[in-house]
Amino acid sequence: MNRSPDYQGIVSDRDILITVITNIIGVLTLTSPRVVAEVTNSSDGWITVLLGGIIASLCGWFIAKIASSFPNQSFLTYTSYLLSKPVAIVMTLIFSLQFFMTTVFYVRELAALSHQYLFDHTPQEIISLTFLFVVIYAVSGSQAGIFRLNVLFFPILVVGLFLVIFLSIGLIDWEGFLPLFQTDFEGYLKGTYFSVVNMLGFAIVFFYIGLVKNPRNTPKMTAYGVLVTMGFNLVIYLVCVGVFGNTTMRNMFFPTFDLSRTVEIPGGFFERFDAFLFLFWTIIFFTTATMALDVTVMTLRMVFRNFKKINAVIMLSPIIYFTSMVPKSYLDVVSFNRLLGHFTIIYFLLVTILLGIAFKIKGGNSSE
């Protein structure tokens, strides 16, 4: 079992770079300015975003370095070599559960955002189901196709972010950035922690690196992807602080989307420019949810080799839908996301430390 069970084609280092960027920017970019503002004062959150990005890039480089030492091998294969088969199976199944819950969160988050800002008369159940159908269709195809979708949507993502940023600059109150360094050490620590959690999307490299023909440059591409995302998050946070202020931003569910709603095209060319940007955010939701569900299916099929992909997707889909409807309010969704974030970073650190120690002892390039 050298390659991923869903192996359909070879992707490049560039595809990994784009995939890391799109997966990290993802859904949490909408809420990360609020999360950082809740634990920092004034505009001090930029420090925590910067520190979190540097830490995340180092972690991304490290895990990609380990995985790239086992070319064209699945996570289960090289983890079995490093830590033993039973441990690898347990780790893989836990990752499957984590990405499953991540998919659940994305589906419900999209429904909440759509219901609040655009389809206020449409039940969230209908929005979630419609969105999930599109994600299912994408995941049912080849993994190479998912990477092509990421590459296809990447220019839209970049253009959308630049539009939100540059068209909002004129609304910034530059005095809102002062005074500086008003946050205590605990606030910086919590802000950095949440910033790292928001950038954990690079963990997909654990699994997708098996599709790269020659992963020699993949660690570098992973680190670059995290740093590029950190740059976007940093600028978005500063613009949100400048436009809304720290206190106001703490009470906004989706400060980044609210920022895009304040944007106006000079001359009235677009009367509802926020509707165009909503399409942009929907694409981000789609790409991140697609990758989360794809990794869920991939990890399950690493353990259960005879499990057909389409059967796995059909089995998981109703469970994802009904689980996404469990939270009664958006506050419940926020609490669920925080618990998922805590679990994700703790488990990620545990796996990284164990693999790092075993890799130091055994080395790589196993062909088992």
LUMVOBA-777683 format. One record per residue: residue in one letter; x, y, z of N, C-alpha, C in turn. Coordinates in steps of 0.001 Angstrom, whole numbers, plus 500000, padded with zeros to 6 digits. Example, Ala and Ser with C-alpha at 12.3 -4.5 7.8 and 13.67 -1.06 7.14 Angstrom:
<recs>
a513190494310507800512300495500507800513200496700507800s512850497750507080513670498940507140512900500030507870
</recs>
This chain:
<recs>
m500859498802500000500000500000500000500883501231500000n501410501541498858502340502649498771501651503982498555r500557503940497812499932505201497454498557505322498092s498071506532498036496739506805498567495726505914497883p494717505400498624493718504539498009492876505245496963d492866506564496970492096507318495988492987507852494876y494168507257494744495142507795493789494564507800492380q494420508987491799493871509134490455494808509914489542g495847510479490057496751511286489251497753511961490151i498766512524489552499852513135490314499661514640490334v499844515226491497499742516678491636501140517247491828s501260518540491651502563519194491730502720519929493050d503944520406493296504192521222494483503369522508494442r503169523039493247502352524245493114500920523986493569d500408522797493233499056522443493662498967522364495179i500011521834495815500035521767497274500044523175497860l500844524064497280500900525452497748499519526097497687i498850525963496552497528526568496380496508525927497309t496591524609497463495646523902498327495798524319499778v497030524472500233497269524920501608496693526316501819i496927527215500867496419528585500998494894528600501051t494247527907500108492785527926500065492180527258501288n492814526198501782492248525489502930492401526283504220i493501527021504373493696527807505595492836529066505564i492812529752504439491989530964504351490546530611504667g490032529646503973488774529013504275487750529780505087v487014529013505888485880529545506630486313530422507791l487384530041508472487758530727509705488240532151509467t488581532486508223488955533871507933487798534825508220l486577534330508096485411535161508375485315535549509843t485769534659510715485580534873512155486866535159512910s488030534899512308489288535030513048489544536431513593p489182537541512888489389538854513506488631539013514821r487411538467514889486649538546516140487309537740517242v487755536539516916488372535669517917489622536316518494v490435536932517634491650537606518100491298538848518908a490297539602518455489914540837519151489374540559520548e488781539394520748488195539063522049489239538937523149v490478538622522787491508538387523808492617539434523773t492504540424522883493518541482522811492837542847522890n493626543872523105493122545239523188493652546074522028s492916547123521693493302548036520630493613547239519361s494747547497518722495114546779517496496227545765517740d496404545360519004497524544481519353497408543085518753g496243542746518216496063541412517662496997541095516509w497526542128515839498428541864514709499660541103515165i500083541325516409501255540617516933500951539131517048t499757538800517542499399537390517723499197536696516376v498649537417515397498492536833514060499856536547513444l500796537473513627502149537298513094502851536124513764l502801536073515096503443534971515820502789533637515478g501454533628515428500749532394515089501101531899513705g501255532819512749501619532429511395503014531847511310i503948532436512039505326531924512038505371530526512647i504682530347513779504645529029514428503989527999513511a502870528376512888502166527452512004503007527086510787s503757528043510246504595527752509077505708526767509428l506280526920510619507312525978511066506729524584511255c505531524519511845504873523223512028504532522600510679g504047523421509746503728522914508420504950522372507705w506059523107507808507302522632507195507732521311507822f507591521185509137508054519994509846507255518755509447i505917518866509439505123517684509103505294517310507636a505455518316506768505683518020505355507048517375505153k508022517762505971509354517167505891509302515689506247i508530515362507282508383513957507663507678513185506555a506529513709506100505737513001505099506474512877503768s507257513894503399507975513858502119509118512854502127s509498512378503301510542511354503393510015509976503027f508700509885502789508071508631502387507284508885501099p507986509046499966507332509455498715506238508488498284n505107509047497854503984508288497297503416507249498256q503574507492499551503008506589500548501914507300501331s500909506535501732499799507110502477500200507363503927f499383508156504612499620508450506026499675507165506841l498771506240506559498745504981507311500013504176507088t500540504203505875501732503420505557502956503910506318y503261505204506215504481505668506882504310505787508392t503088505987508863502868505988510311502999504579510875s502573503575510093502752502181510518504230501840510650y505024502340509715506467502104509781507089502791510990l506645504004511282507255504774512369506751504369513744l505451504043513849504855503863515186504182502517515406s504084501674514412503422500368514437502032500469513821k501562499377513281500289499346512552499087499675513438p498945499077514627497772499402515458497680500887515811v498812501483516183498816502909516519498439503737515291a498956503357514137498662504091512905497177504026512564i496562502870512765495130502727512479494304503629513386v494634503641514672493906504492515620494068505965515245m495306506371514940495552507766514552494769508146513302t494749507252512329494053507533511075492555507682511299l491977506812512124490544506889512403490187508155513181i491062508579514086490808509826514822490872511017513874f491831510999512954491877512062511944490604512058511095s490117510861510775488886510759510004487724511404510751l487641511145512053486592511748512876486739513264512940q487978513724513065488215515167513162487808515890511872f488184515328510718487812515964509455486318515813509173f485724514741509674484269514592509569483563515723510309m483990515987511552483384517064512332483678518431511713t484836518557511079485153519801510374484188520032509213t483877518964508484482897519071507401481537519484507936v481145518885509059479876519237509705479836520731510023f480930521242510573480988522661510921480864523545509689y481568523192508606481517524000507393480097524059506825v479424522914506816478061522870506278477127523765507089r477235523681508414476351524499509250476740525980509200e478019526265509128478480527651509086477991528344507811l478066527643506690477573528222505437476078528507505530a475336527581506144473898527781506293473598528988507172a474368529138508263474158530267509173474468531595508491l475576531641507758475960532869507059474931533237505989s474513532251505209473547532505504138472207532961504702h471783532310505778470489532642506376470493534045506974q471620534445507540471687535742508205471766536901507219y472480536712506111472772537845505239472046537838503897l471609536671503432471072536628502070469715535931501994f469635534686502464468399533906502350467694533850503706d467257535000504177466697535054505523465343534357505632h464670534093504508463380533402504541463512531922504171t464727531495503882464965530094503523465455529328504746p464834528207505090465283527429506260466735526993506110q467455526998507226468857526586507186468997525130506760e467989524312507044468042522908506645468139522769505126i467407523613504408467430523559502942468774524048502409i469290525112503002470585525653502572471684524619502796s471689524001503973472712522997504298472648521824503337l471440521337503070471279520176502198471741520483500779t471376521646500275471785522034498919473304522135498807f473910522788499784475366522931499781476047521572499886l475518520700500742476113519377500927476044518557499649f474958518674498894474839517952497629475964518341496668v476279519621496607477348520091495717478703519543496173v478943519550497478480195519019498025480309517530497732i479216516799497911479209515356497639479569515086496185y479003515862495290479285515684493861480769515876493571a481385516880494199482808517149493966483685516030494522v483347515552495709484170514527496357484031513185495652s482905512937495017482679511649494358483594511438493159g484181512498492645485106512372491523486519512062491984s487482512338491124488874512040491448489479513129492317q490516512755493053491220513741493870491969514738492994a492446514283491853493099515212490931492129516314490516g490852515960490373489841516950490033489656517990491122i489761517566492384489645518507493504490789519509493465f491980519034493169493120519948493068492944520915491901r492383520432490810492143521329489672491115522398490030l490118522021490815489140523011491275489812524083492130n490726523648493008491446524617493836492249525595492976v492923525045491971493710525901491072492789526836490286l491634526317489860490684527121489093490122528279489918f489799528003491188489178529017492039490190529944492709f491465529581492665492471530369493377492519531831492915p492517532115491607492517533534491198491296534292491712i490136533632491746488928534278492273489111534607493743l489722533671494476489969533884495901490877535087496126v491974535143495374492937536236495543492314537572495156v491613537605494020490980538854493575489935539315494584g489147538371495106488130538726496088488719539319497346l489799538716497843490444539237499047491026540628498810f491670540807497654492241542125497356491152543188497221l490017542822496646488918543777496536488412544196497910v488229543202498782487752543502500137488735544418500855i490026544131500700491050544896501422491181546311500871f491405546425499564491730547735498995490524548676498943l489338548133498725488156548992498682487713549432500072s488292548814501108487953549193502484488947550179503078i490071550391502413491117551251502981490603552665503238g489758553171502349489241554522502528488336554681503734l487867553564504303486970553613505461487715553503506783i489031553321506724489812553082507939489961554364508751d489735554242510050490038555315510997491418555015511573w492426555707511097493804555376511458494087555604512934e493310556446513584493504556648515019493033555444515829g492241554581515187491757553393515877492842552380516178f494012552533515548495112551603515817495858551958517105l495594553123517650496293553586518852495372553481520068p495938553305521263497364553126521570497812551686521319l499105551514521202499684550200520942500116549518522235f500278548200522152500828547375523238500049547576524545q498724547410524454497865547533525624497429546176526176t497846545112525535497425543765525920498436543135526861d497944542386527862498851541712528785499381540425528150f500307539780528854500967538591528315499963537471528050e499008537302528949498005536248528769497193536472527494g496880537737527221496139538050526005496927537716524749y498221538062524756499070537710523609499148536194523441l499241535480524564499352534023524514498083533403523921k496924533858524403495659533330523894495467533693522422g495818534921522066495674535343520682496548534539519738t497779534266520169498679533446519352498144532034519210y497616531500520315497028530156520296495886530080519283f494965531032519345493831531026518418494288531246516977s495345532029516790495867532255515440496439530973514856v497134530197515684497662528908515226496517527966514874v495491527921515738494328527066515475493690527426514134n493574528722513859492952529171512613493763528798511378m495052528472511558495906528156510410496259526673510330l495528525833511060495842524407511058495383523686509795g494847524419508841494421523791507601495544523112506840f496798523463507166497928522824506479498061521350506839a497312520870507833497401519464508247496991518509507132i496297519000506110495930518132504986497161517610504260v498313518261504467499554517807503827499912516403504296f499549516050505523499768514699506026499255513658505029f498158513963504363497458512985503539497642513218502042y497654514471501615497734514758500185499144514669499634i500144514653500497501515514609499996501797513286499284g500998512255499587501160510974498912500823511028497435l500156512092496998499805512249495590500857513015494800v501863513542495489502906514330494827503991513384494312k504309513478493030505278512558492439506655512717493054n507112513961493155508424514235493744508256515311494815p508058514897496084507722515860497146508920516560497771r510026516632497068511228517225497650511001518675498080n510260519429497279510029520843497589508727521097498346t507997520030498652506702520204499307506804520866500681p507796520535501529507900521245502819508023522755502650k508832523170501675509002524602501430507704525222500928m507005524525500037505741525037499516504688525140500618t504694524178501524503747524214502644503996525428503525a505262525665503854505608526828504685505249528130503975y505520528204502676505160529401501909503643529622501933g502903528537501776501450528643501782500920529205503089v501481528743504205501059529246505517501419530719505660l502615531098505222503057532491505357502216533434504493v501863532992503287500998533813502434499646534026503109t499114532951503672497833533057504369497936533965505580m499053533859506300499266534742507446499243536204507002g499852536487505858499854537849505345498444538358505075f497616537513504449496225537898504203495474538116505517n495629537176506458494935537293507743495365538540508501l496655538857508421497179540030509119496566541314508558v496549541419507234495998542623506606494496542727506860i493790541601506753492342541614506997492039542028508429y492820541517509384492607541904510784492812543405510968l493891543936510413494181545364510573493100546231509926v492623545816508761491566546585508100490278546536508922c489946545355509465488743545231510299488841546110511540v490022546123512174490211546975513347490082548443512967g490674548808511834490614550198511408489217550659511050v488402549762510499487049550132510079486052550054511232f486106548956511997485100548722513036485565549092514441g486872548959514704487373549127516057487330547812516814n488193547672517810488307546417518550487018546061519276t486415547022519955485220546751520762484051546293519903t483824546971518796482723546594517902482952545221517297m484196544941516927484509543681516260484263542486517175r484399542671518474484161541579519413482716541098519380n481816541948518969480388541628518978479841541298517595m480733541015516661480313540665515303480620539191515056f479628538453514561479852537042514273480819536858513097f480624537628512025481435537487510812482025538844510428p483029539329511154483560540668510864484123540816509456t484741539753508927485306539860507581484209539999506533f483127539255506702482017539393505758481321540741505926d481186541197507167480612542527507393481483543604506751l482796543367506754483700544299506080483403544344504587s483196543175503989482902543135502556481561543798502240r480650543818503196479350544465502973479457545987502997t480515546503503623480694547960503663481321548498502382v481846547585501560482542547999500339481539548511499313e481856549613498691481041550176497618481935550496496421i481464550139495244482192550454494016481895551903493633p482920552726493423482687554128493043481842554239491777g480903555174491783480055555385490618478794554554490601g478610553721491638477400552913491725477309551843490655f478457551327490204478465550301489156477752549037489631f478000548665490913477304547549491533476490548093492703e475174547893492672474368548325493809474453547319494952r474584546037494619474697544998495648476032544271495483f477122544992495739478441544393495597478648543285496618d477942543367497771478072542339498792477560540991498283a476592541007497355476098539753496788477182539076495953f477960539873495224479086539331494463480122538725495406l480418539425496502481395538920497456480864537709498209f479549537607498356478985536407498974479281535183498115l479215535347496804479591534261495899481039533860496126f481897534841496331483310534585496607483474533771497890w482756534137498949482868533390500206482269531992500075t481227531851499265480636530532499050481634529594498386i482415530115497446483453529309496802484480528850497833i484846529738498761485796529365499810485219528256500680f483951528395501066483293527345501842483311526027501080f483025526096499797482950524890498978484288524167498914t485372524894498638486682524246498503487144523635499824t486952524340500928487401523806502216486551522622502657a485238522699502459484369521580502830484653520358501963t484943520593500686485259519486499786486514518758500233m487553519505500592488790518868501040488604518160502376a487813518736503273487575518098504568486857516766504392l485826516739503559485107515487503322485971514493502565d486774514973501626487647514083500870488670513406501779v489252514163502705490207513569503648489498512585504575t488257512890504959487484511957505779487333510620505074v486930510669503816486754509445503033488092508755502805m489128509527502504490449508965502243490981508192503444t490868508793504626491392508138505825490598506883506176l489286506918505954488490505710506190488924504583505262r489184504907504013489555503887503037491001503421503186m491817504202503915493145503703504256493042502510505202v492073502573506102491894501503507094491050500370506520f489948500732505853489042499731505273489261499718503767r490192498887503334490677498924501954489609498568500929n488631497743501312487611497306500362486394498232500335f486483499326501060485384500287501146485428501184499908k484452501040499019484429501862497810484168503323498159k484778504197497383484682505627497676483245506125497645i482500505751496613481134506243496489480271505742497640n480524504512498093479766503982499231480077504752500504a481351505110500675481738505886501856481072507255501847v481048507890500677480427509215500571478934509135500870i478264508131500303476822507974500523476522507680501990m477364506887502630477146506551504033477336507764504936l478361508569504657478689509700505523477744510884505337s477212511048504146476447512260503825475259512512504747p474358511531504967473239511820505879473688512065507308i474767511410507724475275511626509085475789513050509221i476503513524508199476997514907508210475833515886508291y474817515638507477473684516570507436472965516646508781f472597515500509327471830515507510578472677516007511752t473976515715511724474849516224512786474971517738512701s475011518271511483475130519724511319473896520457511826m472773519758511926471536520377512402471365520284513918v472291519635514607472177519473516063472265520807516807p473240521693516509473284522983517220471991523770517017k471420524249518117470135524938518053470272526399517633s471388527018517958471592528428517636473019528622517145y473304529837516649474662530087516176475663530114517323l475224530480518516476121530430519672476562528999519944d475665528041519713476040526628519846477068526245518783v476929526803517585477897526541516516479264527091516895v479297528297517485480556528896517930481214528030518998s480418527546519956480957526686521017481494525385520438f480762524822519483481213523596518826482539523818518107n482665524944517424483894525254516701485073525409517660r484840526022518802485931526194519769486389524847520316l485440523982520643485803522651521129486560521876520055l486096521982518813486772521306517707488180521850517520g488351523165517668489673523772517544490623523302518628h490133523236519870490970522751520975491403521307520726f490446520469520324490767519068520063491769518946518919t491557519719517858492406519622516672493853519961516982i494083521054517703495468521457517954496144520510518940i495403520005519936495993519058520889496367517764520178y495446517257519362495720516009518660496823516189517622f496808517314516926497853517588515939499231517621516597l499347518300517726500635518365518425501071516987518892l500126516189519388500454514835519849500996513993518700v500296514004517568500731513222516407502078513714515892t502247515026515822503497515595515308504680515224516192i504497515304517497505583514963518426505945513486518318l504928512619518297505191511178518210505882510823516891l505391511371515792506017511091514498507421511676514423g507609512858515010508930513484515001509961512658515751i509580512156516919510500511326517709510820510034516968a509770509376516439509985508122515718510803508342514453f510573509453513767511326509753512554512799509987512877k513057510640513990514439510879514413515163509566514672i514425508586515190515030507294515528515169506396514298k514101506304513495514066505346512394514445505934511042g514226507232510858514481507833509559513356507553508588g513535507967507330512473507835506333512837506929505193n512151507160504056512376506414502811512009504949502913s511041504630503780510569503252503849509751502922502616s509883501722502133509093501279500976508095500208501367e507812500128502656506888499104503119505491499369502607
</recs>
